């Protein structure tokens, strides 16, 4: 950069700082209260009268009245940047209808005490009224802590912030507002219900027959070795690989194959009627959340799949959770997805069918909205690759009125049962645990298909 360019940049930075300072001063002066403006006007008027009448004592009074608001502005403007604020949200993820607590802390890091402080945090309307607090005079180095509760019956992600602080000087001459840029996010996940143990697929632990995961190499190297770790049995040292790599290598342990489960959620807008926390779509979302939590607790590899073909968490093989140790993290990812899932504009289940067609056998639990003849046939073909398939078919047409299940829904359920599904119609306001128990009984009566008959306990 040339000298001329450097000078230009320096001048630009100086102008920017000057503009920032000028805007800050203008903002501070705009914070004068009615009392402060009255004192300023009275001081100017007294100074003019003193000049006209030649009264020096009146001039001193006028100067005092005029200068006092400016002194308050200067002190308060400096204090505004010496007060820090922070927010702590516990917990950051709550089920719909549960409460979370927000903790606010203000610290005065200046050497001067503050005046009256008015604290306000910005929250979405759905979480409740906007919290406001009045804090007493804060001494130098002092701290104040307050808290409030938020609650939502609607799942979603809600921003909290920015935190706004309003400061007043002791004389009431000036009032300034400061906004803190920090935001927090409250995630409201769907409600979940504990489900009873039923016989559907796999054994109690969620594992199939153990098998050695190996790839054939050359000669008798029929396993892929790994680096020796402290505590490994020396009898498992693979000497040929050790000689090749120059460090101790051991054979991998036999690893059990985890049973898999896909939770399919139909999000098509045309498949549901109504909205709100008691709508059919929200029941389906809550049912999917309850199912994935129940199955994850039993050691299954799980994924959530929507009609759009989107798979969550999307890690591991074919989108399933990678390992039992990652179940908690995977559950969080899937719950976060269900917290914000919206109804799609899709008209069919083709994308989900394509994903399931390329997968391996396992348990399939589906939550369907209204199905026509074509989509019922497509859902029936999803059963071909599943070891067991359970479908909950919602009758959203009568959901708002609370009527009984219509004949059309019963017909769709029978069609799914004929191709091997364990299918149940979901009447308005039905209990998922009761339906889950009913699904286990229905599967036991039909012989359980091709899947195992272990119990989830």
Beta strands, then each sheet from edge to edge (+ up, - down):
strand 1: 83-90
strand 2: 93-95
strand 3: 99-108
strand 4: 117-123
strand 5: 132-135
strand 6: 143-151
strand 7: 156-168
strand 8: 175-180
strand 9: 184-189
strand 10: 207-211
strand 11: 226-227
strand 12: 249-250
strand 13: 255-258
strand 14: 260-265
strand 15: 301-306
strand 16: 311-312
strand 17: 363-368
strand 18: 388-394
strand 19: 422-426
sheet 1: 1+ 3- 6+
sheet 2: 2+ 9+ 7- 4+ 5-
sheet 3: 2+ 9+ 7- 8+
sheet 4: 10+ 13-
sheet 5: 11+ 12-
sheet 6: 16+ 15- 14- 17- 18- 19-
end
